[in-house]
């Protein structure tokens, strides 16, 4: 089964500093990878996705992620943190080989709580 | 319209009650999902519907009964739940097959408390 590992359950950065949230996947073939953000008491919002079209993926709110096959990683970055970025971030994976016209569920990492220090 | 709506937002029920959660999308998606999220945990997949047919059931207890009446609606019927079933229940929808890339759009969730 596919899985992702997020290193660091909590990450704290100062406002204006670089944000780096780590995600590693375990799969013999490059999967589809996603980063979602969840604000308190809300659903999940897609930040960006990797679907093999490009290794550097740009998302919403200034976030981007780079797919590195050699490192089996898909880390999320943002050059300058804002207070509004404080939230829970989830890396997720799905199986690109799922066929038959159906759909596969997402498997999520444990999440990283991003704290922004003023 | 890129919105997935869920009702109710909050639900409190006793262990002997029967209730239903409702999810609706109008994006033309043919795959819909139910996830369960406990506090400070990631969402866990419960069910997947593809073209109105149940395609994945992640060994969910029978006290949870999903239903997909049409391509826009997804229900989750609840009966004889336990206090440990208290959680945020998230609905999502996506395209299907390779073209869909499984980019899932999530609703705001229903916060369920079982007394």
HADDOCK unambig.tbl for C-alpha pairs under 7 A between the chains (distance, minus, plus):
assign (segid A and resid 42 and name CA) (segid B and resid 108 and name CA) 5.08 0.50 0.50
assign (segid A and resid 42 and name CA) (segid B and resid 109 and name CA) 6.87 0.50 0.50
assign (segid A and resid 43 and name CA) (segid B and resid 90 and name CA) 6.97 0.50 0.50
assign (segid A and resid 43 and name CA) (segid B and resid 106 and name CA) 5.97 0.50 0.50
assign (segid A and resid 43 and name CA) (segid B and resid 107 and name CA) 5.60 0.50 0.50
assign (segid A and resid 43 and name CA) (segid B and resid 108 and name CA) 4.02 0.50 0.50
assign (segid A and resid 43 and name CA) (segid B and resid 109 and name CA) 5.80 0.50 0.50
assign (segid A and resid 44 and name CA) (segid B and resid 106 and name CA) 5.68 0.50 0.50
assign (segid A and resid 45 and name CA) (segid B and resid 106 and name CA) 6.89 0.50 0.50
assign (segid A and resid 51 and name CA) (segid B and resid 101 and name CA) 6.96 0.50 0.50
assign (segid A and resid 94 and name CA) (segid B and resid 102 and name CA) 6.98 0.50 0.50
assign (segid A and resid 96 and name CA) (segid B and resid 98 and name CA) 6.76 0.50 0.50
assign (segid A and resid 98 and name CA) (segid B and resid 97 and name CA) 6.99 0.50 0.50
assign (segid A and resid 99 and name CA) (segid B and resid 97 and name CA) 6.07 0.50 0.50
assign (segid A and resid 100 and name CA) (segid B and resid 97 and name CA) 6.90 0.50 0.50
assign (segid A and resid 101 and name CA) (segid B and resid 96 and name CA) 5.79 0.50 0.50
assign (segid A and resid 101 and name CA) (segid B and resid 97 and name CA) 4.34 0.50 0.50
assign (segid A and resid 102 and name CA) (segid B and resid 50 and name CA) 5.44 0.50 0.50
assign (segid A and resid 102 and name CA) (segid B and resid 96 and name CA) 5.32 0.50 0.50
assign (segid A and resid 102 and name CA) (segid B and resid 97 and name CA) 5.30 0.50 0.50
assign (segid A and resid 103 and name CA) (segid B and resid 31 and name CA) 6.28 0.50 0.50
assign (segid A and resid 103 and name CA) (segid B and resid 50 and name CA) 6.36 0.50 0.50
assign (segid A and resid 103 and name CA) (segid B and resid 96 and name CA) 5.17 0.50 0.50
assign (segid A and resid 103 and name CA) (segid B and resid 97 and name CA) 5.89 0.50 0.50
assign (segid A and resid 103 and name CA) (segid B and resid 102 and name CA) 6.61 0.50 0.50
assign (segid A and resid 104 and name CA) (segid B and resid 102 and name CA) 6.80 0.50 0.50
assign (segid A and resid 105 and name CA) (segid B and resid 45 and name CA) 6.42 0.50 0.50
assign (segid A and resid 105 and name CA) (segid B and resid 48 and name CA) 6.82 0.50 0.50
assign (segid A and resid 108 and name CA) (segid B and resid 42 and name CA) 6.14 0.50 0.50
assign (segid A and resid 108 and name CA) (segid B and resid 43 and name CA) 6.75 0.50 0.50
assign (segid A and resid 109 and name CA) (segid B and resid 42 and name CA) 6.72 0.50 0.50
assign (segid A and resid 110 and name CA) (segid B and resid 41 and name CA) 6.37 0.50 0.50
assign (segid A and resid 110 and name CA) (segid B and resid 42 and name CA) 5.42 0.50 0.50
assign (segid A and resid 111 and name CA) (segid B and resid 42 and name CA) 6.38 0.50 0.50
